[in-house]
Amino acid sequence: MSGTQDTNLSAENSQESTQAGQSGIDDFQEEDGVKEETLSPAQKMDRLLRGTSSINMKKEIEKLRKEAAKYRNVSRNEARQKEEIQRKSREIQMELDKLKETNRYLKVIRELDKAGCKKSELVSKDIPEDCENLEEFIKNYKEENQFLFSESKKNIGSTFKTSGTKNLTAAQKMDAYIRAALGR
């Protein structure tokens, strides 16, 4: 073939490919469809700007818009979930604080009752929250405010037996009286 025939043939091939709506860049994009998915958004945009087909550019822009919308929705859902978790965390923390306060209150009441306090509920309000040694504090408080604490009962040493006359009938009581009088 001559040189003019070669140029005429290549011109016809290029016209056929442009008539089919494909340029060299578009052929590359379709052949490497797998590679296009692994490209970063910046690389995709660069390829779009270099492309000659406005149809492919519109399709690619639409894909990018859908992908951006998907990420926005995922981001919103994650933000909502995060807020819900934080709200539940605050509620649980408040409940835990209430339980700690109740536990401390019951512990103080138990120690005051053990020390013989008459009004444990009232005295428990006088005990500071940061009290480290509760038993020592109650001991000092008892010495300062003896009127709030009852005297501990002392065992004299003998045990007293009550008579069994409380549960007896009138006839049994009279019989017990007669026996006691006779000394039997």
Backbone as numpy.savetxt, mean C-alpha at the origin, in Angstrom:
# Nx Ny Nz CAx CAy CAz Cx Cy Cz
25.01 -3.91 -78.21 24.17 -2.74 -78.21 25.04 -1.52 -78.21
24.45 -0.52 -78.66 25.19 0.73 -78.71 24.91 1.53 -77.47
25.62 2.61 -77.27 25.49 3.45 -76.09 24.13 4.10 -75.99
23.55 4.46 -77.16 22.25 5.11 -77.12 21.16 4.13 -76.77
21.34 2.91 -77.22 20.32 1.91 -76.90 20.33 1.60 -75.41
21.53 1.59 -74.78 21.62 1.33 -73.33 20.91 2.41 -72.54
21.11 3.67 -72.94 20.45 4.76 -72.21 18.96 4.73 -72.43
18.53 4.34 -73.65 17.10 4.26 -73.92 16.46 3.15 -73.08
17.15 2.03 -72.94 16.63 0.93 -72.16 16.53 1.29 -70.67
17.55 1.95 -70.15 17.51 2.34 -68.74 16.45 3.40 -68.49
16.21 4.27 -69.47 15.17 5.28 -69.32 13.81 4.63 -69.30
13.61 3.60 -70.14 12.34 2.90 -70.16 12.11 2.18 -68.84
13.18 1.55 -68.29 13.06 0.85 -67.00 12.70 1.82 -65.88
13.32 3.00 -65.89 13.02 3.97 -64.84 11.62 4.51 -64.98
11.13 4.68 -66.25 9.76 5.15 -66.45 8.77 4.12 -65.97
9.04 2.83 -66.22 8.15 1.78 -65.79 8.06 1.72 -64.27
9.22 1.88 -63.62 9.21 1.80 -62.16 8.52 3.02 -61.55
8.68 4.20 -62.15 7.99 5.38 -61.62 6.52 5.32 -61.93
6.13 4.69 -63.06 4.72 4.55 -63.37 4.05 3.60 -62.39
4.78 2.61 -61.95 4.23 1.67 -60.97 4.14 2.31 -59.59
4.68 3.54 -59.44 4.59 4.27 -58.17 5.70 3.90 -57.22
6.81 3.40 -57.75 7.89 3.01 -56.88 9.18 3.63 -57.35
9.90 4.19 -56.43 11.23 4.70 -56.72 12.23 3.77 -56.06
13.47 4.06 -56.18 14.49 3.22 -55.57 14.39 3.20 -54.06
14.03 4.32 -53.48 13.93 4.38 -52.01 12.74 3.58 -51.54
11.62 3.69 -52.27 10.43 2.95 -51.87 10.65 1.46 -51.99
11.41 1.01 -53.05 11.71 -0.41 -53.18 12.50 -0.89 -51.96
13.41 -0.07 -51.48 14.23 -0.42 -50.33 13.38 -0.56 -49.07
12.39 0.34 -48.96 11.54 0.29 -47.79 10.67 -0.97 -47.77
10.16 -1.36 -48.92 9.29 -2.53 -48.96 10.10 -3.81 -48.79
11.28 -3.84 -49.34 12.10 -5.03 -49.20 12.56 -5.22 -47.75
12.85 -4.15 -47.11 13.34 -4.22 -45.73 12.25 -3.84 -44.74
11.06 -4.37 -44.94 9.94 -4.09 -44.03 10.25 -4.52 -42.61
11.00 -5.57 -42.46 11.38 -6.03 -41.13 12.33 -5.04 -40.48
13.24 -4.52 -41.25 14.21 -3.56 -40.70 13.52 -2.27 -40.31
12.45 -1.93 -41.03 11.75 -0.68 -40.75 11.13 -0.70 -39.35
10.68 -1.84 -38.90 10.09 -1.95 -37.57 11.13 -1.80 -36.47
12.37 -2.14 -36.76 13.39 -2.04 -35.74 14.06 -0.67 -35.72
13.65 0.20 -36.61 14.26 1.54 -36.66 13.70 2.40 -35.54
14.50 3.33 -35.11 14.06 4.26 -34.09 13.13 5.29 -34.74
12.34 6.00 -33.96 11.45 7.01 -34.55 12.21 8.09 -35.33
13.39 8.44 -34.87 14.16 9.46 -35.58 14.60 8.93 -36.94
14.99 7.65 -36.99 15.39 7.06 -38.27 14.20 6.94 -39.20
13.03 6.60 -38.66 11.83 6.52 -39.48 11.49 7.88 -40.08
11.58 8.91 -39.26 11.26 10.26 -39.74 12.27 10.70 -40.79
13.52 10.36 -40.62 14.54 10.70 -41.60 14.25 10.01 -42.92
13.89 8.76 -42.86 13.56 8.03 -44.08 12.34 8.63 -44.75
11.36 9.07 -43.95 10.16 9.69 -44.53 10.50 10.98 -45.26
11.34 11.78 -44.63 11.68 13.06 -45.24 12.47 12.88 -46.54
13.22 11.82 -46.63 14.00 11.55 -47.84 13.18 10.87 -48.93
12.06 10.28 -48.54 11.21 9.57 -49.49 10.55 10.54 -50.47
10.19 10.01 -51.62 9.60 10.87 -52.65 8.11 10.68 -52.75
7.57 9.61 -52.20 6.15 9.34 -52.34 5.40 9.97 -51.18
4.41 10.80 -51.50 3.62 11.44 -50.46 2.63 10.45 -49.84
2.24 9.46 -50.58 1.31 8.46 -50.06 1.98 7.66 -48.94
3.22 7.22 -49.19 3.94 6.47 -48.16 4.22 7.35 -46.93
4.48 8.63 -47.19 4.75 9.54 -46.09 3.50 9.70 -45.23
2.34 9.82 -45.87 1.09 9.96 -45.12 0.80 8.70 -44.32
1.04 7.53 -44.89 0.82 6.27 -44.18 1.74 6.18 -42.97
2.98 6.55 -43.18 3.96 6.46 -42.10 3.63 7.45 -40.99
3.21 8.65 -41.36 2.82 9.66 -40.36 1.61 9.16 -39.58
0.65 8.55 -40.26 -0.53 8.01 -39.59 -0.14 6.91 -38.60
0.80 6.04 -39.00 1.29 5.00 -38.09 1.92 5.62 -36.85
2.74 6.65 -37.08 3.41 7.30 -35.96 2.40 7.97 -35.04
1.36 8.57 -35.59 0.32 9.20 -34.77 -0.41 8.14 -33.93
-0.74 7.01 -34.54 -1.41 5.95 -33.80 -0.53 5.42 -32.67
0.75 5.27 -32.98 1.69 4.80 -31.97 1.82 5.80 -30.83
1.86 7.08 -31.16 1.94 8.12 -30.13 0.68 8.13 -29.28
-0.49 7.94 -29.91 -1.75 7.90 -29.16 -1.77 6.69 -28.23
-1.25 5.58 -28.70 -1.18 4.37 -27.86 -0.31 4.63 -26.64
0.83 5.26 -26.84 1.72 5.55 -25.71 1.09 6.55 -24.74
0.35 7.52 -25.28 -0.34 8.47 -24.39 -1.37 7.75 -23.53
-2.13 6.83 -24.15 -3.14 6.09 -23.39 -2.50 5.22 -22.32
-1.42 4.55 -22.67 -0.72 3.71 -21.70 -0.19 4.58 -20.57
0.33 5.73 -20.91 0.87 6.65 -19.91 -0.23 7.12 -18.97
-1.40 7.45 -19.51 -2.52 7.89 -18.67 -2.97 6.78 -17.74
-3.08 5.56 -18.28 -3.51 4.43 -17.45 -2.51 4.17 -16.33
-1.23 4.24 -16.64 -0.21 4.03 -15.60 -0.28 5.13 -14.55
-0.55 6.36 -14.98 -0.66 7.46 -14.02 -1.86 7.24 -13.10
-2.98 6.78 -13.67 -4.17 6.50 -12.85 -3.88 5.38 -11.85
-3.22 4.33 -12.32 -2.89 3.22 -11.43 -1.95 3.68 -10.32
-1.01 4.51 -10.66 -0.06 5.02 -9.67 -0.79 5.85 -8.61
-1.73 6.71 -9.05 -2.50 7.52 -8.10 -3.34 6.62 -7.18
-3.95 5.57 -7.76 -4.77 4.65 -6.98 -3.92 3.93 -5.94
-2.75 3.50 -6.33 -1.85 2.80 -5.40 -1.40 3.76 -4.29
-1.09 5.00 -4.64 -0.67 5.97 -3.63 -1.81 6.28 -2.67
-3.04 6.35 -3.19 -4.19 6.62 -2.33 -4.40 5.46 -1.35
-4.32 4.24 -1.86 -4.47 3.07 -0.99 -3.34 3.01 0.04
-2.14 3.38 -0.38 -1.00 3.40 0.53 -1.23 4.39 1.67
-1.75 5.57 1.33 -2.03 6.56 2.38 -3.10 6.04 3.35
-4.15 5.39 2.81 -5.20 4.85 3.68 -4.64 3.78 4.61
-3.81 2.91 4.08 -3.22 1.84 4.90 -2.30 2.44 5.96
-1.54 3.47 5.58 -0.65 4.11 6.54 -1.44 4.77 7.66
-2.57 5.42 7.32 -3.40 6.04 8.34 -3.98 4.98 9.28
-4.42 3.86 8.72 -4.95 2.77 9.54 -3.87 2.19 10.44
-2.68 2.05 9.91 -1.56 1.55 10.71 -1.23 2.50 11.86
-1.24 3.80 11.59 -0.98 4.78 12.65 -2.05 4.69 13.74
-3.32 4.51 13.34 -4.39 4.38 14.33 -4.18 3.12 15.18
-3.80 2.03 14.54 -3.57 0.79 15.28 -2.40 0.92 16.24
-1.35 1.61 15.82 -0.21 1.84 16.72 -0.63 2.65 17.94
-1.44 3.68 17.71 -1.90 4.52 18.82 -2.79 3.72 19.77
-3.67 2.89 19.21 -4.55 2.06 20.03 -3.73 1.05 20.84
-2.74 0.46 20.21 -1.87 -0.51 20.89 -1.14 0.16 22.05
-0.61 1.35 21.82 0.10 2.07 22.86 -0.85 2.40 24.02
-2.06 2.84 23.67 -3.05 3.20 24.69 -3.39 1.98 25.54
-3.62 0.83 24.91 -3.96 -0.39 25.66 -2.79 -0.85 26.53
-1.59 -0.70 26.03 -0.41 -1.07 26.81 -0.31 -0.20 28.06
-0.54 1.10 27.92 -0.48 2.02 29.06 -1.56 1.67 30.07
-2.78 1.40 29.58 -3.89 1.06 30.47 -3.56 -0.23 31.25
-3.01 -1.22 30.58 -2.67 -2.48 31.23 -1.63 -2.26 32.34
-0.62 -1.45 32.05 0.42 -1.17 33.05 -0.14 -0.39 34.24
-1.05 0.54 33.97 -1.66 1.31 35.06 -2.54 0.41 35.93
-3.30 -0.47 35.30 -4.13 -1.40 36.06 -3.28 -2.32 36.91
-2.16 -2.74 36.36 -1.25 -3.62 37.10 -0.69 -2.88 38.32
-0.49 -1.56 38.19 0.05 -0.77 39.30 -1.03 -0.42 40.32
-2.32 -0.71 40.03 -3.39 -0.46 40.98 -4.07 0.89 40.79
-4.05 1.43 39.62 -4.66 2.73 39.36 -6.19 2.60 39.37
-6.85 3.58 39.99 -8.30 3.57 40.09 -8.96 4.06 38.79
-8.36 5.04 38.14 -8.92 5.63 36.92 -7.86 5.57 35.80
-7.64 4.40 35.26 -6.58 4.18 34.28 -6.80 5.01 33.00
-8.05 5.13 32.55 -8.33 5.86 31.32 -7.96 7.33 31.43
-8.22 7.91 32.60 -7.90 9.33 32.79 -6.40 9.55 32.95
-5.76 8.68 33.70 -4.33 8.83 33.98 -3.51 8.57 32.72
-4.00 7.72 31.82 -3.24 7.39 30.60 -2.99 8.61 29.73
-3.84 9.61 29.84 -3.66 10.84 29.04 -2.50 11.69 29.55
-2.13 11.49 30.81 -1.02 12.25 31.39 0.35 11.69 31.00
0.38 10.48 30.51 1.66 9.85 30.15 2.06 10.31 28.75
3.28 10.87 28.62 3.71 11.35 27.30 3.91 10.21 26.31
3.75 10.53 25.02 3.88 9.51 23.98 5.31 9.03 23.80
6.27 9.90 24.08 7.68 9.53 23.88 8.32 8.92 25.13
7.50 8.44 26.04 7.99 7.82 27.27 8.66 6.49 26.92
9.96 6.39 27.22 10.71 5.19 26.87 10.55 4.09 27.92
10.64 4.45 29.19 10.53 3.46 30.26 9.19 3.68 30.97
8.18 2.97 30.52 6.83 3.17 31.02 6.69 2.74 32.49
7.29 1.65 32.85 7.18 1.16 34.24 7.79 2.14 35.24
8.94 2.71 34.88 9.60 3.69 35.76 8.74 4.95 35.88
8.16 5.38 34.77 7.32 6.58 34.78 6.09 6.34 35.68
5.47 5.18 35.55 4.28 4.88 36.35 4.66 4.80 37.84
5.81 4.25 38.13 6.27 4.16 39.53 6.42 5.56 40.13
7.08 6.47 39.38 7.24 7.86 39.86 5.90 8.56 39.96
5.03 8.33 39.00 3.70 8.95 39.00 2.88 8.46 40.18
3.03 7.20 40.52 2.31 6.63 41.66 2.76 7.25 42.98
4.07 7.52 43.09 4.59 8.15 44.31 4.10 9.58 44.43
3.97 10.30 43.32 3.53 11.70 43.35 2.02 11.82 43.55
1.26 10.88 43.04 -0.21 10.94 43.09 -0.77 9.67 43.72
-0.54 9.52 44.99 -0.94 8.30 45.69 -2.46 8.16 45.78
-3.18 9.28 45.74 -4.64 9.21 45.86 -5.30 8.55 44.64
-4.58 8.45 43.50 -5.13 7.81 42.30 -4.92 6.30 42.30
-4.11 5.82 43.20 -3.78 4.40 43.23 -4.29 3.79 44.51
-4.83 2.58 44.41 -5.34 1.90 45.60 -4.19 1.18 46.29
-4.39 1.01 47.59 -3.38 0.29 48.37 -3.45 -1.19 48.02
-2.31 -1.79 47.93 -2.31 -3.22 47.65 -2.72 -3.96 48.91
-3.52 -4.98 48.75 -4.03 -5.74 49.89 -2.92 -6.64 50.42
-2.78 -6.59 51.74 -1.75 -7.41 52.38 -2.42 -8.65 52.95
-1.77 -9.77 52.75 -2.26 -11.03 53.28 -1.73 -11.18 54.70
-2.60 -11.31 55.68 -2.21 -11.35 57.08 -1.56 -12.68 57.42
-1.88 -13.70 56.76 -1.21 -14.96 57.05 -2.16 -16.11 57.24
-3.34 -15.89 57.74 -4.27 -17.00 57.92 -5.41 -16.83 56.94
-6.02 -17.92 56.68 -7.16 -17.85 55.79 -8.43 -17.95 56.61
-9.41 -17.24 56.25 -10.66 -17.20 56.99 -11.67 -18.05 56.25
-12.24 -19.00 56.98 -13.26 -19.84 56.39 -14.61 -19.33 56.84
-15.42 -19.10 55.92 -16.77 -18.64 56.26 -17.61 -19.85 56.62
-18.60 -19.59 57.39 -19.48 -20.69 57.77 -20.36 -21.04 56.59
-20.78 -22.22 56.60 -21.61 -22.67 55.50 -23.07 -22.39 55.74
-23.40 -21.49 56.66 -24.79 -21.23 57.01 -25.52 -20.39 55.98
-24.82 -19.85 55.06 -25.48 -18.97 54.09 -26.37 -19.75 53.14
-25.97 -20.97 52.82 -26.72 -21.74 51.84 -27.67 -22.75 52.48
-27.84 -22.66 53.79 -28.66 -23.64 54.50 -30.11 -23.16 54.61
-30.98 -24.13 54.74 -32.40 -23.80 54.96 -32.58 -23.42 56.43
-33.75 -22.98 56.77 -34.03 -22.55 58.14 -33.88 -23.71 59.12
-34.32 -24.89 58.75 -34.23 -26.06 59.64 -32.77 -26.46 59.84
-31.98 -26.36 58.75 -30.56 -26.72 58.85 -29.81 -25.70 59.69
-30.19 -24.43 59.60 -29.55 -23.39 60.41 -29.83 -23.63 61.90
-31.06 -23.98 62.23 -31.44 -24.22 63.62 -30.67 -25.43 64.17
-30.54 -26.44 63.35 -29.80 -27.63 63.75 -28.33 -27.28 64.00
-27.73 -26.46 63.16 -26.34 -26.05 63.33 -26.18 -25.21 64.58
-27.17 -24.38 64.92 -27.13 -23.55 66.12 -27.17 -24.41 67.36
-28.03 -25.40 67.38 -28.17 -26.30 68.54 -26.88 -27.09 68.75
-26.30 -27.59 67.68 -25.06 -28.35 67.79 -23.93 -27.49 68.33
-23.86 -26.22 67.86 -22.81 -25.32 68.33 -23.01 -25.02 69.81
-24.25 -24.90 70.27 -24.53 -24.60 71.65 -24.18 -25.78 72.55
-24.42 -26.95 72.07 -24.13 -28.16 72.85 -22.67 -28.51 72.79
-21.94 -27.97 71.87 -20.51 -28.21 71.75 -20.20 -29.46 70.96
-21.04 -29.88 70.15 -20.76 -31.06 69.35 -20.26 -30.73 68.01
